[in-house]
């Protein structure tokens, strides 16, 4: 057994313990409480001026993309072994950033499953991975180069079944076009209602949830109508811009209990007009009860896997308090991804996923940028400083 202690412990459910500790054994949290209440004869790791909190969850990453200036070209030029090595490096960068669980929402050649299984068997270092493999898209549609092009109900059912046979943890559907594929229109739907209904029913029949990539308003509406489990981006885009917010549709998202992964990308936040509009819309959605979870879209252009804390700071810029951003990156994300019984909180019986940082992230989210210690399912990892672009 090992005892981790710190000046404060954030339990992930909104609670804070001062002079608290976490007892870990066999990869599982055994006890959480004040130091005076815990056994004192254990191997002890102390952070006297720091904070312990649950391992962070990045609900939207792309491990097959390198986060550089042209990640799509880099991916398409790489051989299979080269791409897998790059993905391993990206997984280590996530871990060094304090991410102990990540949802990979678009990979190539089922290499995400290979990497997930390496990590699960202790062969490689990285966070727990939920893998979507090839995202479903229309022929020549958004991210077509990942191999998920399909058309028609029968073709879609076949592809969903193949994903499940290969071991996908979830299904990703490009309900609308996207910004990183030439000639793709983010505001337009890519599938018919019948095709979307077939994809969702087949996935749910096979026991896997569905993540909906949806920028455009009609895509968001379709994601709600067909019972998809999370909505990615949700930017309310129209052909004119990001001006399509519909209060009644936001109410429907909240009523359905669909979590929104807003992928609060720091690059977009530099556009003051976009940021101001996004801040207003996100505030309206939250006031109507929409639940947001944290995700970065790591891997896309100039969005490295090492910069998770920057994305949380961007969330704060859109009106989230540090406590709310941390909750979106821990307990709320775990619940939305179906992992509340395993991770997301420092609770006895959960997997030992936790990080230690210097300082108090409830006062300053930037202290999350360089964790002093990362523990993932009981395995310790001490990050080295990561060069950030």
RADA-V569850 format. One record per residue. N is the residue number from 0. PSI is psi in whole degrees, 0 to 359 (NA if undefined). OMEGA is omega in whole degrees, -180 to 180 (* if undefined). D_FIRST is the distance of its C-alpha to the first C-alpha in Angstrom with 2 decimals. Layout:
n=N psi=PSI omega=OMEGA d_first=D_FIRST
n=N psi=PSI omega=OMEGA d_first=D_FIRST
This chain:
n=0 psi=152 omega=179 d_first=0.00
n=1 psi=142 omega=179 d_first=3.79
n=2 psi=120 omega=174 d_first=6.89
n=3 psi=130 omega=-180 d_first=10.08
n=4 psi=158 omega=180 d_first=13.27
n=5 psi=169 omega=178 d_first=16.96
n=6 psi=327 omega=178 d_first=20.42
n=7 psi=149 omega=177 d_first=20.50
n=8 psi=120 omega=175 d_first=18.51
n=9 psi=117 omega=-171 d_first=20.74
n=10 psi=346 omega=179 d_first=19.51
n=11 psi=350 omega=177 d_first=21.99
n=12 psi=19 omega=-179 d_first=24.16
n=13 psi=353 omega=-178 d_first=26.10
n=14 psi=153 omega=176 d_first=23.97
n=15 psi=128 omega=174 d_first=22.93
n=16 psi=129 omega=176 d_first=20.61
n=17 psi=140 omega=-173 d_first=21.51
n=18 psi=51 omega=-176 d_first=19.09
n=19 psi=175 omega=-179 d_first=16.34
n=20 psi=164 omega=180 d_first=12.70
n=21 psi=126 omega=178 d_first=10.36
n=22 psi=129 omega=-177 d_first=6.83
n=23 psi=137 omega=175 d_first=5.68
n=24 psi=137 omega=177 d_first=4.59
n=25 psi=31 omega=179 d_first=7.69
n=26 psi=9 omega=-175 d_first=9.65
n=27 psi=145 omega=174 d_first=9.90
n=28 psi=125 omega=-178 d_first=9.80
n=29 psi=329 omega=-179 d_first=8.85
n=30 psi=150 omega=176 d_first=10.60
n=31 psi=134 omega=180 d_first=13.04
n=32 psi=188 omega=175 d_first=15.30
n=33 psi=151 omega=-176 d_first=16.77
n=34 psi=322 omega=-178 d_first=14.82
n=35 psi=342 omega=-178 d_first=16.84
n=36 psi=355 omega=-173 d_first=15.63
n=37 psi=157 omega=179 d_first=11.83
n=38 psi=141 omega=-177 d_first=9.98
n=39 psi=358 omega=-174 d_first=10.94
n=40 psi=31 omega=-178 d_first=9.42
n=41 psi=161 omega=169 d_first=6.14
n=42 psi=130 omega=-166 d_first=6.77
n=43 psi=128 omega=175 d_first=9.17
n=44 psi=116 omega=-171 d_first=11.31
n=45 psi=141 omega=173 d_first=14.40
n=46 psi=82 omega=-168 d_first=17.49
n=47 psi=337 omega=179 d_first=19.83
n=48 psi=11 omega=-172 d_first=22.75
n=49 psi=193 omega=-177 d_first=21.18
n=50 psi=136 omega=168 d_first=20.13
n=51 psi=139 omega=176 d_first=17.22
n=52 psi=165 omega=180 d_first=18.65
n=53 psi=151 omega=173 d_first=18.33
n=54 psi=144 omega=-175 d_first=19.08
n=55 psi=154 omega=-180 d_first=22.86
n=56 psi=123 omega=173 d_first=25.05
n=57 psi=108 omega=-172 d_first=28.32
n=58 psi=4 omega=-179 d_first=30.45
n=59 psi=98 omega=177 d_first=33.26
n=60 psi=165 omega=174 d_first=33.08
n=61 psi=94 omega=-176 d_first=35.18
n=62 psi=337 omega=-179 d_first=33.30
n=63 psi=354 omega=178 d_first=36.55
n=64 psi=144 omega=-168 d_first=38.20
n=65 psi=0 omega=178 d_first=37.62
n=66 psi=12 omega=-180 d_first=38.34
n=67 psi=196 omega=-176 d_first=41.24
n=68 psi=337 omega=180 d_first=44.91
n=69 psi=71 omega=-173 d_first=45.80
n=70 psi=330 omega=-178 d_first=42.76
n=71 psi=316 omega=177 d_first=44.90
n=72 psi=318 omega=179 d_first=47.10
n=73 psi=317 omega=180 d_first=44.15
n=74 psi=314 omega=-174 d_first=42.64
n=75 psi=336 omega=180 d_first=45.99
n=76 psi=342 omega=-174 d_first=46.71
n=77 psi=144 omega=170 d_first=43.42
n=78 psi=168 omega=179 d_first=43.16
n=79 psi=309 omega=179 d_first=40.43
n=80 psi=322 omega=179 d_first=38.32
n=81 psi=318 omega=-179 d_first=38.92
n=82 psi=319 omega=179 d_first=37.94
n=83 psi=321 omega=177 d_first=34.69
n=84 psi=320 omega=177 d_first=33.80
n=85 psi=320 omega=179 d_first=34.65
n=86 psi=322 omega=176 d_first=32.48
n=87 psi=317 omega=178 d_first=29.49
n=88 psi=318 omega=179 d_first=30.20
n=89 psi=323 omega=177 d_first=30.54
n=90 psi=320 omega=177 d_first=27.21
n=91 psi=324 omega=178 d_first=25.55
n=92 psi=320 omega=175 d_first=27.60
n=93 psi=314 omega=-179 d_first=26.34
n=94 psi=317 omega=179 d_first=22.71
n=95 psi=335 omega=178 d_first=23.64
n=96 psi=5 omega=178 d_first=25.26
n=97 psi=6 omega=-179 d_first=22.11
n=98 psi=116 omega=179 d_first=23.17
n=99 psi=352 omega=173 d_first=20.44
n=100 psi=135 omega=177 d_first=23.03
n=101 psi=145 omega=176 d_first=26.71
n=102 psi=112 omega=-179 d_first=29.71
n=103 psi=111 omega=-171 d_first=32.12
n=104 psi=42 omega=174 d_first=35.52
n=105 psi=102 omega=-179 d_first=37.84
n=106 psi=185 omega=-175 d_first=37.43
n=107 psi=133 omega=172 d_first=39.73
n=108 psi=23 omega=180 d_first=40.07
n=109 psi=19 omega=177 d_first=36.83
n=110 psi=335 omega=177 d_first=34.94
n=111 psi=326 omega=178 d_first=32.53
n=112 psi=320 omega=176 d_first=31.51
n=113 psi=312 omega=-179 d_first=31.15
n=114 psi=316 omega=178 d_first=28.85
n=115 psi=315 omega=-177 d_first=26.81
n=116 psi=326 omega=174 d_first=26.29
n=117 psi=313 omega=-179 d_first=25.43
n=118 psi=316 omega=-179 d_first=22.62
n=119 psi=328 omega=-179 d_first=21.39
n=120 psi=7 omega=176 d_first=21.39
n=121 psi=12 omega=180 d_first=19.54
n=122 psi=323 omega=-179 d_first=22.89
n=123 psi=168 omega=178 d_first=23.46
n=124 psi=135 omega=178 d_first=21.84
n=125 psi=175 omega=178 d_first=22.63
n=126 psi=164 omega=167 d_first=21.97
n=127 psi=133 omega=-177 d_first=22.05
n=128 psi=135 omega=165 d_first=25.81
n=129 psi=124 omega=-170 d_first=28.31
n=130 psi=134 omega=178 d_first=31.49
n=131 psi=350 omega=-175 d_first=35.08
n=132 psi=227 omega=-173 d_first=36.80
n=133 psi=121 omega=176 d_first=40.54
n=134 psi=137 omega=177 d_first=41.61
n=135 psi=131 omega=178 d_first=44.72
n=136 psi=166 omega=177 d_first=47.72
n=137 psi=159 omega=179 d_first=51.47
n=138 psi=122 omega=-177 d_first=53.31
n=139 psi=9 omega=-176 d_first=53.36
n=140 psi=193 omega=-175 d_first=51.33
n=141 psi=124 omega=-179 d_first=48.41
n=142 psi=34 omega=179 d_first=46.06
n=143 psi=330 omega=-175 d_first=48.32
n=144 psi=352 omega=176 d_first=47.22
n=145 psi=354 omega=170 d_first=43.83
n=146 psi=13 omega=-177 d_first=45.73
n=147 psi=22 omega=179 d_first=45.52
n=148 psi=134 omega=-179 d_first=49.21
n=149 psi=158 omega=-177 d_first=50.62
n=150 psi=133 omega=180 d_first=53.60
n=151 psi=151 omega=-175 d_first=54.71
n=152 psi=313 omega=-177 d_first=52.94
n=153 psi=317 omega=180 d_first=52.82
n=154 psi=320 omega=-180 d_first=51.52
n=155 psi=315 omega=179 d_first=48.77
n=156 psi=320 omega=179 d_first=47.66
n=157 psi=315 omega=-177 d_first=47.62
n=158 psi=320 omega=177 d_first=45.47
n=159 psi=317 omega=178 d_first=42.95
n=160 psi=321 omega=177 d_first=42.71
n=161 psi=318 omega=179 d_first=42.19
n=162 psi=312 omega=-178 d_first=39.33
n=163 psi=320 omega=180 d_first=37.58
n=164 psi=323 omega=179 d_first=38.32
n=165 psi=345 omega=177 d_first=36.72
n=166 psi=21 omega=178 d_first=33.52
n=167 psi=140 omega=178 d_first=34.00
n=168 psi=339 omega=-179 d_first=31.58
n=169 psi=172 omega=177 d_first=34.41
n=170 psi=136 omega=174 d_first=38.02
n=171 psi=130 omega=178 d_first=39.42
n=172 psi=126 omega=173 d_first=43.10
n=173 psi=83 omega=-176 d_first=45.24
n=174 psi=325 omega=175 d_first=47.23
n=175 psi=174 omega=171 d_first=49.17
n=176 psi=179 omega=-177 d_first=49.95
n=177 psi=176 omega=-172 d_first=47.94
n=178 psi=343 omega=-172 d_first=48.49
n=179 psi=5 omega=179 d_first=47.38
n=180 psi=120 omega=179 d_first=49.81
n=181 psi=140 omega=177 d_first=53.47
n=182 psi=357 omega=176 d_first=55.95
n=183 psi=141 omega=-179 d_first=53.23
n=184 psi=108 omega=-174 d_first=53.98
n=185 psi=338 omega=-177 d_first=50.90
n=186 psi=352 omega=-176 d_first=52.96
n=187 psi=140 omega=173 d_first=54.26
n=188 psi=152 omega=179 d_first=52.71
n=189 psi=348 omega=-177 d_first=52.28
n=190 psi=159 omega=173 d_first=52.42
n=191 psi=166 omega=176 d_first=54.59
n=192 psi=320 omega=-179 d_first=53.39
n=193 psi=320 omega=179 d_first=53.80
n=194 psi=317 omega=179 d_first=51.63
n=195 psi=318 omega=179 d_first=48.85
n=196 psi=319 omega=180 d_first=49.04
n=197 psi=318 omega=-179 d_first=48.76
n=198 psi=313 omega=-177 d_first=45.72
n=199 psi=316 omega=-179 d_first=43.80
n=200 psi=321 omega=180 d_first=44.83
n=201 psi=316 omega=180 d_first=43.95
n=202 psi=313 omega=-179 d_first=40.50
n=203 psi=325 omega=176 d_first=39.69
n=204 psi=325 omega=-179 d_first=41.14
n=205 psi=1 omega=174 d_first=38.71
n=206 psi=22 omega=179 d_first=35.77
n=207 psi=140 omega=180 d_first=35.20
n=208 psi=171 omega=-175 d_first=35.65
n=209 psi=127 omega=174 d_first=38.24
n=210 psi=129 omega=-176 d_first=38.10
n=211 psi=113 omega=168 d_first=41.56
n=212 psi=115 omega=-176 d_first=42.64
n=213 psi=109 omega=172 d_first=45.37
n=214 psi=311 omega=-174 d_first=47.21
n=215 psi=155 omega=-176 d_first=50.55
n=216 psi=316 omega=-179 d_first=51.39
n=217 psi=328 omega=175 d_first=52.64
n=218 psi=320 omega=177 d_first=49.45
n=219 psi=316 omega=180 d_first=47.39
n=220 psi=318 omega=180 d_first=49.74
n=221 psi=322 omega=179 d_first=49.33
n=222 psi=321 omega=177 d_first=45.53
n=223 psi=313 omega=-176 d_first=45.75
n=224 psi=326 omega=-175 d_first=48.58
n=225 psi=8 omega=172 d_first=46.82
n=226 psi=36 omega=177 d_first=43.45
n=227 psi=156 omega=-166 d_first=41.30
n=228 psi=327 omega=173 d_first=37.70
n=229 psi=156 omega=174 d_first=37.39
n=230 psi=125 omega=-179 d_first=40.08
n=231 psi=136 omega=178 d_first=39.53
n=232 psi=290 omega=177 d_first=41.47
n=233 psi=57 omega=-175 d_first=43.85
n=234 psi=357 omega=176 d_first=46.23
n=235 psi=43 omega=-174 d_first=49.33
n=236 psi=143 omega=171 d_first=51.41
n=237 psi=178 omega=178 d_first=55.11
n=238 psi=336 omega=-180 d_first=57.66
n=239 psi=334 omega=-175 d_first=58.49
n=240 psi=205 omega=-176 d_first=55.00
n=241 psi=56 omega=-170 d_first=51.97
n=242 psi=22 omega=-172 d_first=54.23
n=243 psi=16 omega=-175 d_first=53.73
n=244 psi=131 omega=178 d_first=51.47
n=245 psi=111 omega=-179 d_first=52.38
n=246 psi=319 omega=-178 d_first=51.13
n=247 psi=324 omega=178 d_first=51.73
n=248 psi=324 omega=174 d_first=49.67
n=249 psi=320 omega=176 d_first=46.80
n=250 psi=321 omega=-180 d_first=47.11
n=251 psi=323 omega=176 d_first=46.91
n=252 psi=313 omega=-179 d_first=43.67
n=253 psi=316 omega=-178 d_first=42.14
n=254 psi=324 omega=180 d_first=43.58
n=255 psi=348 omega=-179 d_first=42.24
n=256 psi=25 omega=-179 d_first=38.71
n=257 psi=124 omega=177 d_first=38.66
n=258 psi=144 omega=178 d_first=36.21
n=259 psi=124 omega=173 d_first=37.81
n=260 psi=100 omega=-170 d_first=36.11
n=261 psi=354 omega=-178 d_first=38.54
n=262 psi=67 omega=-175 d_first=37.49
n=263 psi=83 omega=-173 d_first=38.39
n=264 psi=126 omega=180 d_first=39.47
n=265 psi=331 omega=-180 d_first=40.13
n=266 psi=313 omega=180 d_first=43.21
n=267 psi=328 omega=-178 d_first=44.99
n=268 psi=343 omega=178 d_first=44.15
n=269 psi=341 omega=176 d_first=46.36
n=270 psi=106 omega=-171 d_first=49.35
n=271 psi=321 omega=-179 d_first=50.24
n=272 psi=316 omega=178 d_first=52.39
n=273 psi=314 omega=-176 d_first=49.76
n=274 psi=320 omega=-180 d_first=46.99
n=275 psi=318 omega=178 d_first=49.14
n=276 psi=316 omega=-180 d_first=50.01
n=277 psi=319 omega=-180 d_first=46.44
n=278 psi=316 omega=-180 d_first=45.25
n=279 psi=313 omega=-176 d_first=47.90
n=280 psi=317 omega=178 d_first=47.19
n=281 psi=319 omega=177 d_first=43.40
n=282 psi=317 omega=178 d_first=44.06
n=283 psi=318 omega=179 d_first=46.47
n=284 psi=315 omega=-179 d_first=44.09
n=285 psi=322 omega=179 d_first=41.29
n=286 psi=334 omega=180 d_first=43.80
n=287 psi=3 omega=173 d_first=44.71
n=288 psi=8 omega=177 d_first=41.16
n=289 psi=134 omega=-178 d_first=40.19
n=290 psi=124 omega=178 d_first=36.44
n=291 psi=144 omega=172 d_first=35.49
n=292 psi=159 omega=-171 d_first=32.38
n=293 psi=136 omega=176 d_first=31.61
n=294 psi=152 omega=-170 d_first=32.66
n=295 psi=341 omega=-168 d_first=34.28
n=296 psi=28 omega=-178 d_first=36.41
n=297 psi=137 omega=-178 d_first=34.77
n=298 psi=330 omega=178 d_first=36.82
n=299 psi=177 omega=-172 d_first=40.24
n=300 psi=126 omega=176 d_first=42.62
n=301 psi=36 omega=178 d_first=41.19
n=302 psi=81 omega=-176 d_first=37.91
n=303 psi=158 omega=-179 d_first=35.15
n=304 psi=350 omega=-178 d_first=31.69
n=305 psi=359 omega=-167 d_first=30.31
n=306 psi=37 omega=-176 d_first=32.05
n=307 psi=320 omega=-178 d_first=30.06
n=308 psi=328 omega=178 d_first=30.15
n=309 psi=322 omega=178 d_first=33.91
n=310 psi=322 omega=177 d_first=34.26
n=311 psi=323 omega=176 d_first=32.41
n=312 psi=325 omega=176 d_first=34.79
n=313 psi=320 omega=175 d_first=37.62
n=314 psi=318 omega=179 d_first=36.50
n=315 psi=324 omega=177 d_first=36.72
n=316 psi=340 omega=177 d_first=40.22
n=317 psi=11 omega=171 d_first=41.11
n=318 psi=359 omega=177 d_first=40.30
n=319 psi=136 omega=171 d_first=36.58
n=320 psi=161 omega=175 d_first=34.85
n=321 psi=320 omega=179 d_first=31.64
n=322 psi=321 omega=180 d_first=29.74
n=323 psi=321 omega=178 d_first=31.70
n=324 psi=318 omega=179 d_first=31.10
n=325 psi=319 omega=178 d_first=27.33
n=326 psi=320 omega=178 d_first=27.51
n=327 psi=335 omega=-179 d_first=29.71
n=328 psi=1 omega=-179 d_first=27.14
n=329 psi=265 omega=-173 d_first=24.15
n=330 psi=316 omega=-179 d_first=24.68
n=331 psi=320 omega=178 d_first=28.35
n=332 psi=318 omega=179 d_first=28.01
n=333 psi=317 omega=180 d_first=25.31
n=334 psi=317 omega=-178 d_first=27.65
n=335 psi=330 omega=-178 d_first=30.65
n=336 psi=6 omega=178 d_first=29.09
n=337 psi=25 omega=-175 d_first=27.92
n=338 psi=14 omega=-175 d_first=24.20
n=339 psi=334 omega=178 d_first=23.54
n=340 psi=352 omega=-176 d_first=21.44
n=341 psi=324 omega=-171 d_first=19.11
n=342 psi=181 omega=177 d_first=19.06
n=343 psi=346 omega=178 d_first=20.99
n=344 psi=155 omega=175 d_first=19.14
n=345 psi=88 omega=-174 d_first=15.90
n=346 psi=135 omega=176 d_first=15.84
n=347 psi=133 omega=-179 d_first=13.47
n=348 psi=341 omega=176 d_first=14.05
n=349 psi=161 omega=173 d_first=15.08
n=350 psi=149 omega=-179 d_first=13.96
n=351 psi=78 omega=174 d_first=11.73
n=352 psi=109 omega=-178 d_first=14.96
n=353 psi=159 omega=175 d_first=15.26
n=354 psi=157 omega=174 d_first=17.15
n=355 psi=133 omega=178 d_first=17.72
n=356 psi=154 omega=174 d_first=21.38
n=357 psi=133 omega=179 d_first=23.49
n=358 psi=192 omega=-173 d_first=25.67
n=359 psi=106 omega=-179 d_first=26.23
n=360 psi=343 omega=176 d_first=27.05
n=361 psi=340 omega=176 d_first=28.73
n=362 psi=328 omega=-174 d_first=31.32
n=363 psi=103 omega=-178 d_first=31.41
n=364 psi=339 omega=-176 d_first=30.24
n=365 psi=341 omega=179 d_first=30.91
n=366 psi=345 omega=177 d_first=27.67
n=367 psi=349 omega=-173 d_first=26.02
n=368 psi=330 omega=-177 d_first=28.02
n=369 psi=82 omega=179 d_first=25.73
n=370 psi=142 omega=175 d_first=22.01
n=371 psi=332 omega=-179 d_first=20.10
n=372 psi=140 omega=173 d_first=17.01
n=373 psi=131 omega=176 d_first=16.76
n=374 psi=122 omega=-180 d_first=13.80
n=375 psi=113 omega=-176 d_first=15.28
n=376 psi=41 omega=176 d_first=13.65
n=377 psi=349 omega=-179 d_first=10.35
n=378 psi=126 omega=-179 d_first=12.50
n=379 psi=143 omega=176 d_first=13.15
n=380 psi=123 omega=178 d_first=16.84
n=381 psi=106 omega=-174 d_first=18.63
n=382 psi=147 omega=167 d_first=22.15
n=383 psi=153 omega=178 d_first=25.26
n=384 psi=134 omega=-177 d_first=28.20
n=385 psi=129 omega=176 d_first=30.05
n=386 psi=127 omega=-179 d_first=33.85
n=387 psi=131 omega=178 d_first=35.18
n=388 psi=NA omega=* d_first=38.68
